[in-house]
Amino acid sequence: MRALERQWLKDIRETKHMTQKDVANQCFIDRSYYTQIETGNRNPSRYVAINIAKVLNFDPSVFFTEELSSPFQLALQNVPIVIAHCDLELKYTWVFNPHDDFIDNDTIGKKDKDLANNEGIDKLTVLKQRVINSGISGQCIIRFPLSNGWTNYLVFASPLVDSLGHVTGVATSSINLSNLEPLGVNVKEQA
């Protein structure tokens, strides 16, 4: 069974001005194997996925998002939550369960401003940058204009840190508050 073409992988590689051969050489794999991974004809082993992710600066779990463990998927399948990681430049390195407006949009390697331009995106960018700069988690309610109307998300942002304690990016979890109200959850809006 053919995997979906990984346009996002090609886009990241090209923004780094690298050829398929450059990536393959740095990952110690054959160029044709890398090409098959990029076109979706093959899936990388965990080891190869980690090496490609290091070379191109994204989270290797992106390759396996569709194969996440059943308990994880089951636990989140009916929860209105988006989980994401961004690097220090605020480019997405991993996204799980995006809003329907962004499902067909390859987000990996892109910034929020590449995906949409509105007041909600501006506030989200400020929150993420503040967390990266301070190394301290933060949260706020952000209102976004989406295809199904204005939608409030409670966004939690935490710094991603490496083994030495250096901030390497930001992780966010965003809960769609409008979907909680029909469930009887009381939601207060912040100014």
MOFENTA-V338862 format. One record per backbone hydrogen bond with DSSP energy under -1.0 kcal/mol. NH is the residue of the N-H (numbers start at 0). CO is the residue of the C=O. Records with the same first field share a line. If there is no record, write none. Layout:
NH: CO ; CO
This chain:
2: 39
5: 37
6: 4
9: 5
10: 6
11: 7
12: 8
13: 9
14: 10
15: 11
16: 13
17: 12
22: 18
23: 19
24: 20
25: 21
26: 22
28: 23
33: 29
34: 30
35: 31
36: 32
37: 33
38: 34
40: 35
41: 35
48: 44
49: 45
50: 46
51: 47
52: 48
53: 49
54: 50
55: 51
56: 52
57: 52
58: 92
61: 58
62: 59
63: 60
66: 63
67: 64
72: 68
73: 69
74: 70
75: 71
76: 72
78: 75
80: 78
81: 173
82: 95
83: 171
84: 93
85: 169
86: 90
89: 86
91: 109
92: 84
93: 84
95: 82
101: 98
108: 91
109: 106
113: 110
114: 111
115: 111
121: 117
122: 118
123: 119
124: 120
125: 121
126: 122
127: 123
128: 124
129: 125
130: 126
131: 127
132: 128
133: 129
134: 130
137: 156
139: 154
141: 152
143: 150
145: 148
148: 145
150: 143
152: 141
153: 174
154: 139
155: 172
156: 137
157: 170
159: 168
161: 165
164: 161
167: 159
168: 159
169: 85
170: 157
171: 83
172: 155
173: 81
174: 153
175: 79
176: 151
179: 176
180: 176
182: 179
183: 180
184: 179
